[in-house]
């Protein structure tokens, strides 16, 4: 009786490598093509006047976007990290905790336009903040909060249990263990999740449209939390939908600046994570 012919494992490995490489190329190449096309179109429209002059000047919108991102981080980071610490370190396993985690996962998938409508109803109308920087940042904080909680909780889980046990065995309280052992070692993952979440907020349009942004302002640079702002995503939306007279190269240049801003935040997250992980030892 002859043995059936078997495919050599090395051939299977090579085939799977080729298949996975093709799948990766299918995902990556269109994105790279889009970025290259946007770069070519956008660079043609970049000039100093685009940033400083005219009703479509980008500098006020970039400043407004920066303010919005920083205030969003200031609101969402403490709440998100505190919630992750509770779920990871204090909460007992049970139906309630499972329901909370399920709700967080579901909230992460809610479309941004729903968050925008909720922010309009709660912050703009019910709390009477009006359309302003604070309303926009609070709405954005609700948008990114599930992502921050999930990323922070996962980072806390990655800290080896033996570090907690060793700290408790030396007489430290649970809070001292969390503050001095767990959080410092989970910081790379927490910061990465935070920055990636905030970079998403920098590119959203619907929440800003409903709660914060105006295109024509007396003072384009906000002086308080209750001032309206300009923002790049909203400005790009208005340019493409309501201003047919704006040259196409100006629209592409605005889109290019927005993409560079978001990609810059993502690259910063990667570099920050790499730096922190190199300093971490366990």
Secondary structure, DSSP 8 states (H G I E B T S, - for coil): --------HHHHHHHHHHHHHHHHHHHHHHHHHHHHHHHHHHHHH--HHHHHSSTT-HHHHHHHHHHHHHHHHHHHHHHHHHHHHIIIII--SSHHHHHHHHHHHHHHTS-HHHHHHHHIIIIIIIS---SSHHHHHHHHHHHHHHHHHHHHHHHHHTS-HHHHHHHHHTT--HHHHIIIIIHHHHHHHHHHHHHHHHHHHHT--HHHHHHTB-SS-SSSS--STTS-B--HHHHHHHHHHH-TTS-HHHHHHHHHHHHHHHHHHHHHHHHHHHHHHHH---
